[in-house]
Amino acid sequence: MATSSIFNNIHISGESSCLSFLDAVEASEKAAKDRKRVPVKVKELRTKDEIKAVFKKK
């Protein structure tokens, strides 16, 4: 989902539209829970020299 879509107003008219919207929200919630988390090792760069070393052309 595009980030900008969270700023749109939603106009729901009718019971069937409401139920469809709720089904979509519930499906999205379930999909988010089913995602697997993958651990990633991260090294925090604390000094200017460490940062320069990362961006240094080889």
Biopython code that builds the backbone (N, CA, C, O; Angstrom):
import numpy as np
from Bio.PDB.StructureBuilder import StructureBuilder

atoms = [
    (1, "MET", "N", (0.855, -1.175, 0.000)),
    (1, "MET", "CA", (0.000, 0.000, 0.000)),
    (1, "MET", "C", (0.898, 1.235, 0.000)),
    (1, "MET", "O", (1.885, 1.305, 0.732)),
    (2, "ALA", "N", (0.545, 2.176, -0.812)),
    (2, "ALA", "CA", (1.302, 3.414, -0.871)),
    (2, "ALA", "C", (1.101, 4.210, 0.420)),
    (2, "ALA", "O", (0.008, 4.239, 0.986)),
    (3, "THR", "N", (2.152, 4.839, 0.860)),
    (3, "THR", "CA", (2.096, 5.596, 2.108)),
    (3, "THR", "C", (1.090, 6.738, 2.037)),
    (3, "THR", "O", (0.408, 7.028, 3.020)),
    (4, "SER", "N", (0.993, 7.384, 0.884)),
    (4, "SER", "CA", (0.093, 8.537, 0.766)),
    (4, "SER", "C", (-1.374, 8.134, 0.902)),
    (4, "SER", "O", (-2.217, 8.983, 1.193)),
    (5, "SER", "N", (-1.693, 6.862, 0.697)),
    (5, "SER", "CA", (-3.094, 6.450, 0.754)),
    (5, "SER", "C", (-3.674, 6.543, 2.166)),
    (5, "SER", "O", (-4.895, 6.556, 2.322)),
    (6, "ILE", "N", (-2.834, 6.607, 3.189)),
    (6, "ILE", "CA", (-3.366, 6.712, 4.548)),
    (6, "ILE", "C", (-3.963, 8.081, 4.820)),
    (6, "ILE", "O", (-4.642, 8.276, 5.828)),
    (7, "PHE", "N", (-3.712, 9.035, 3.919)),
    (7, "PHE", "CA", (-4.234, 10.380, 4.113)),
    (7, "PHE", "C", (-5.534, 10.613, 3.356)),
    (7, "PHE", "O", (-6.086, 11.712, 3.415)),
    (8, "ASN", "N", (-6.037, 9.606, 2.647)),
    (8, "ASN", "CA", (-7.275, 9.758, 1.880)),
    (8, "ASN", "C", (-8.486, 9.512, 2.759)),
    (8, "ASN", "O", (-8.447, 8.697, 3.681)),
    (9, "ASN", "N", (-9.551, 10.217, 2.467)),
    (9, "ASN", "CA", (-10.818, 9.976, 3.147)),
    (9, "ASN", "C", (-11.506, 8.792, 2.485)),
    (9, "ASN", "O", (-11.433, 8.624, 1.268)),
    (10, "ILE", "N", (-12.168, 7.982, 3.279)),
    (10, "ILE", "CA", (-12.884, 6.827, 2.760)),
    (10, "ILE", "C", (-14.371, 7.086, 2.915)),
    (10, "ILE", "O", (-14.853, 7.395, 4.005)),
    (11, "HIS", "N", (-15.092, 6.957, 1.808)),
    (11, "HIS", "CA", (-16.541, 7.137, 1.829)),
    (11, "HIS", "C", (-17.176, 5.788, 1.553)),
    (11, "HIS", "O", (-17.036, 5.245, 0.457)),
    (12, "ILE", "N", (-17.868, 5.249, 2.532)),
    (12, "ILE", "CA", (-18.514, 3.953, 2.396)),
    (12, "ILE", "C", (-20.013, 4.173, 2.394)),
    (12, "ILE", "O", (-20.569, 4.780, 3.309)),
    (13, "SER", "N", (-20.659, 3.672, 1.353)),
    (13, "SER", "CA", (-22.115, 3.791, 1.293)),
    (13, "SER", "C", (-22.686, 2.405, 1.048)),
    (13, "SER", "O", (-22.343, 1.746, 0.066)),
    (14, "GLY", "N", (-23.528, 1.982, 1.916)),
    (14, "GLY", "CA", (-24.169, 0.682, 1.762)),
    (14, "GLY", "C", (-23.518, -0.398, 2.603)),
    (14, "GLY", "O", (-22.324, -0.354, 2.902)),
    (15, "GLU", "N", (-24.331, -1.361, 2.972)),
    (15, "GLU", "CA", (-23.864, -2.442, 3.840)),
    (15, "GLU", "C", (-22.831, -3.323, 3.151)),
    (15, "GLU", "O", (-21.858, -3.741, 3.779)),
    (16, "SER", "N", (-23.030, -3.610, 1.866)),
    (16, "SER", "CA", (-22.088, -4.491, 1.165)),
    (16, "SER", "C", (-20.708, -3.838, 1.050)),
    (16, "SER", "O", (-19.691, -4.519, 1.177)),
    (17, "SER", "N", (-20.667, -2.530, 0.812)),
    (17, "SER", "CA", (-19.382, -1.819, 0.762)),
    (17, "SER", "C", (-18.697, -1.844, 2.112)),
    (17, "SER", "O", (-17.480, -2.012, 2.197)),
    (18, "CYS", "N", (-19.478, -1.678, 3.167)),
    (18, "CYS", "CA", (-18.933, -1.702, 4.522)),
    (18, "CYS", "C", (-18.339, -3.073, 4.829)),
    (18, "CYS", "O", (-17.238, -3.167, 5.373)),
    (19, "LEU", "N", (-19.065, -4.133, 4.482)),
    (19, "LEU", "CA", (-18.567, -5.486, 4.740)),
    (19, "LEU", "C", (-17.325, -5.785, 3.922)),
    (19, "LEU", "O", (-16.404, -6.434, 4.420)),
    (20, "SER", "N", (-17.277, -5.332, 2.693)),
    (20, "SER", "CA", (-16.097, -5.525, 1.847)),
    (20, "SER", "C", (-14.892, -4.816, 2.439)),
    (20, "SER", "O", (-13.788, -5.361, 2.460)),
    (21, "PHE", "N", (-15.109, -3.594, 2.921)),
    (21, "PHE", "CA", (-14.019, -2.834, 3.536)),
    (21, "PHE", "C", (-13.507, -3.545, 4.789)),
    (21, "PHE", "O", (-12.297, -3.665, 4.979)),
    (22, "LEU", "N", (-14.409, -4.014, 5.638)),
    (22, "LEU", "CA", (-14.004, -4.713, 6.855)),
    (22, "LEU", "C", (-13.265, -6.005, 6.541)),
    (22, "LEU", "O", (-12.299, -6.348, 7.222)),
    (23, "ASP", "N", (-13.711, -6.727, 5.511)),
    (23, "ASP", "CA", (-13.008, -7.939, 5.089)),
    (23, "ASP", "C", (-11.579, -7.615, 4.647)),
    (23, "ASP", "O", (-10.643, -8.347, 4.970)),
    (24, "ALA", "N", (-11.418, -6.526, 3.914)),
    (24, "ALA", "CA", (-10.094, -6.120, 3.447)),
    (24, "ALA", "C", (-9.189, -5.737, 4.617)),
    (24, "ALA", "O", (-8.009, -6.086, 4.623)),
    (25, "VAL", "N", (-9.728, -5.026, 5.602)),
    (25, "VAL", "CA", (-8.947, -4.645, 6.779)),
    (25, "VAL", "C", (-8.515, -5.892, 7.551)),
    (25, "VAL", "O", (-7.363, -5.995, 7.973)),
    (26, "GLU", "N", (-9.430, -6.828, 7.735)),
    (26, "GLU", "CA", (-9.107, -8.056, 8.464)),
    (26, "GLU", "C", (-8.081, -8.891, 7.704)),
    (26, "GLU", "O", (-7.187, -9.466, 8.324)),
    (27, "ALA", "N", (-8.187, -8.972, 6.386)),
    (27, "ALA", "CA", (-7.223, -9.722, 5.585)),
    (27, "ALA", "C", (-5.841, -9.084, 5.668)),
    (27, "ALA", "O", (-4.830, -9.783, 5.731)),
    (28, "SER", "N", (-5.802, -7.763, 5.666)),
    (28, "SER", "CA", (-4.529, -7.053, 5.790)),
    (28, "SER", "C", (-3.886, -7.316, 7.141)),
    (28, "SER", "O", (-2.675, -7.520, 7.229)),
    (29, "GLU", "N", (-4.692, -7.311, 8.191)),
    (29, "GLU", "CA", (-4.180, -7.586, 9.534)),
    (29, "GLU", "C", (-3.624, -9.005, 9.618)),
    (29, "GLU", "O", (-2.561, -9.221, 10.200)),
    (30, "LYS", "N", (-4.331, -9.967, 9.043)),
    (30, "LYS", "CA", (-3.873, -11.353, 9.066)),
    (30, "LYS", "C", (-2.572, -11.516, 8.286)),
    (30, "LYS", "O", (-1.667, -12.226, 8.724)),
    (31, "ALA", "N", (-2.478, -10.857, 7.128)),
    (31, "ALA", "CA", (-1.265, -10.938, 6.314)),
    (31, "ALA", "C", (-0.067, -10.374, 7.067)),
    (31, "ALA", "O", (1.038, -10.908, 6.969)),
    (32, "ALA", "N", (-0.282, -9.295, 7.819)),
    (32, "ALA", "CA", (0.805, -8.694, 8.587)),
    (32, "ALA", "C", (1.275, -9.636, 9.691)),
    (32, "ALA", "O", (2.471, -9.701, 9.979)),
    (33, "LYS", "N", (0.364, -10.356, 10.304)),
    (33, "LYS", "CA", (0.729, -11.292, 11.376)),
    (33, "LYS", "C", (1.457, -12.513, 10.838)),
    (33, "LYS", "O", (2.274, -13.109, 11.541)),
    (34, "ASP", "N", (1.164, -12.895, 9.585)),
    (34, "ASP", "CA", (1.754, -14.088, 8.992)),
    (34, "ASP", "C", (3.168, -13.864, 8.451)),
    (34, "ASP", "O", (3.841, -14.824, 8.079)),
    (35, "ARG", "N", (3.620, -12.628, 8.404)),
    (35, "ARG", "CA", (4.957, -12.346, 7.874)),
    (35, "ARG", "C", (6.021, -12.932, 8.786)),
    (35, "ARG", "O", (5.883, -12.945, 10.009)),
    (36, "LYS", "N", (7.067, -13.407, 8.170)),
    (36, "LYS", "CA", (8.199, -13.944, 8.914)),
    (36, "LYS", "C", (9.196, -12.823, 9.180)),
    (36, "LYS", "O", (9.453, -11.990, 8.311)),
    (37, "ARG", "N", (9.740, -12.809, 10.356)),
    (37, "ARG", "CA", (10.768, -11.827, 10.697)),
    (37, "ARG", "C", (12.134, -12.460, 10.457)),
    (37, "ARG", "O", (12.396, -13.586, 10.880)),
    (38, "VAL", "N", (12.989, -11.722, 9.778)),
    (38, "VAL", "CA", (14.331, -12.205, 9.494)),
    (38, "VAL", "C", (15.308, -11.324, 10.260)),
    (38, "VAL", "O", (15.350, -10.113, 10.045)),
    (39, "PRO", "N", (16.099, -11.925, 11.157)),
    (39, "PRO", "CA", (17.057, -11.117, 11.909)),
    (39, "PRO", "C", (18.172, -10.599, 10.988)),
    (39, "PRO", "O", (18.660, -11.319, 10.117)),
    (40, "VAL", "N", (18.552, -9.362, 11.197)),
    (40, "VAL", "CA", (19.589, -8.733, 10.390)),
    (40, "VAL", "C", (20.652, -8.190, 11.337)),
    (40, "VAL", "O", (20.351, -7.500, 12.312)),
    (41, "LYS", "N", (21.906, -8.521, 11.022)),
    (41, "LYS", "CA", (23.005, -7.992, 11.841)),
    (41, "LYS", "C", (23.316, -6.568, 11.369)),
    (41, "LYS", "O", (23.439, -6.304, 10.173)),
    (42, "VAL", "N", (23.438, -5.673, 12.327)),
    (42, "VAL", "CA", (23.683, -4.271, 12.022)),
    (42, "VAL", "C", (24.866, -3.789, 12.833)),
    (42, "VAL", "O", (24.989, -4.093, 14.020)),
    (43, "LYS", "N", (25.733, -3.035, 12.185)),
    (43, "LYS", "CA", (26.842, -2.410, 12.903)),
    (43, "LYS", "C", (26.608, -0.904, 12.887)),
    (43, "LYS", "O", (26.510, -0.292, 11.823)),
    (44, "GLU", "N", (26.520, -0.329, 14.045)),
    (44, "GLU", "CA", (26.299, 1.113, 14.145)),
    (44, "GLU", "C", (27.614, 1.836, 13.895)),
    (44, "GLU", "O", (28.635, 1.521, 14.505)),
    (45, "LEU", "N", (27.575, 2.805, 12.995)),
    (45, "LEU", "CA", (28.755, 3.612, 12.698)),
    (45, "LEU", "C", (28.749, 4.812, 13.625)),
    (45, "LEU", "O", (27.825, 5.625, 13.601)),
    (46, "ARG", "N", (29.780, 4.915, 14.435)),
    (46, "ARG", "CA", (29.787, 5.955, 15.462)),
    (46, "ARG", "C", (30.762, 7.097, 15.182)),
    (46, "ARG", "O", (30.563, 8.208, 15.673)),
    (47, "THR", "N", (31.790, 6.847, 14.417)),
    (47, "THR", "CA", (32.785, 7.899, 14.194)),
    (47, "THR", "C", (32.803, 8.325, 12.729)),
    (47, "THR", "O", (32.305, 7.618, 11.853)),
    (48, "LYS", "N", (33.381, 9.484, 12.486)),
    (48, "LYS", "CA", (33.506, 9.976, 11.118)),
    (48, "LYS", "C", (34.354, 9.023, 10.281)),
    (48, "LYS", "O", (34.064, 8.791, 9.108)),
    (49, "ASP", "N", (35.401, 8.475, 10.889)),
    (49, "ASP", "CA", (36.277, 7.565, 10.157)),
    (49, "ASP", "C", (35.544, 6.287, 9.738)),
    (49, "ASP", "O", (35.781, 5.777, 8.643)),
    (50, "GLU", "N", (34.672, 5.772, 10.578)),
    (50, "GLU", "CA", (33.887, 4.582, 10.225)),
    (50, "GLU", "C", (32.949, 4.890, 9.060)),
    (50, "GLU", "O", (32.800, 4.079, 8.147)),
    (51, "ILE", "N", (32.326, 6.049, 9.095)),
    (51, "ILE", "CA", (31.413, 6.445, 8.030)),
    (51, "ILE", "C", (32.189, 6.650, 6.723)),
    (51, "ILE", "O", (31.744, 6.208, 5.663)),
    (52, "LYS", "N", (33.336, 7.314, 6.795)),
    (52, "LYS", "CA", (34.166, 7.508, 5.606)),
    (52, "LYS", "C", (34.589, 6.186, 5.006)),
    (52, "LYS", "O", (34.613, 6.045, 3.783)),
    (53, "ALA", "N", (34.920, 5.225, 5.829)),
    (53, "ALA", "CA", (35.359, 3.913, 5.349)),
    (53, "ALA", "C", (34.256, 3.211, 4.568)),
    (53, "ALA", "O", (34.542, 2.510, 3.598)),
    (54, "VAL", "N", (33.021, 3.384, 4.966)),
    (54, "VAL", "CA", (31.900, 2.750, 4.274)),
    (54, "VAL", "C", (31.717, 3.353, 2.883)),
    (54, "VAL", "O", (31.452, 2.627, 1.925)),
    (55, "PHE", "N", (31.855, 4.652, 2.767)),
    (55, "PHE", "CA", (31.615, 5.333, 1.494)),
    (55, "PHE", "C", (32.860, 5.531, 0.650)),
    (55, "PHE", "O", (32.785, 6.096, -0.441)),
    (56, "LYS", "N", (33.995, 5.078, 1.135)),
    (56, "LYS", "CA", (35.250, 5.219, 0.420)),
    (56, "LYS", "C", (35.236, 4.398, -0.857)),
    (56, "LYS", "O", (34.846, 3.230, -0.848)),
    (57, "LYS", "N", (35.663, 5.012, -1.959)),
    (57, "LYS", "CA", (35.740, 4.276, -3.216)),
    (57, "LYS", "C", (36.921, 3.338, -3.174)),
    (57, "LYS", "O", (38.005, 3.691, -2.710)),
    (58, "LYS", "N", (36.688, 2.116, -3.676)),
    (58, "LYS", "CA", (37.756, 1.114, -3.651)),
    (58, "LYS", "C", (38.472, 1.057, -4.969)),
    (58, "LYS", "O", (39.403, 0.268, -5.132)),
]
sb = StructureBuilder()
sb.init_structure("model")
sb.init_model(0)
sb.init_chain("A")
sb.init_seg("    ")
for serial, (resi, resn, name, xyz) in enumerate(atoms, 1):
    if name == "N":
        sb.init_residue(resn, " ", resi, " ")
    sb.init_atom(name, np.array(xyz, "f"), 0.0, 1.0, " ", f" {name:<3s}", serial, name[0])
structure = sb.get_structure()
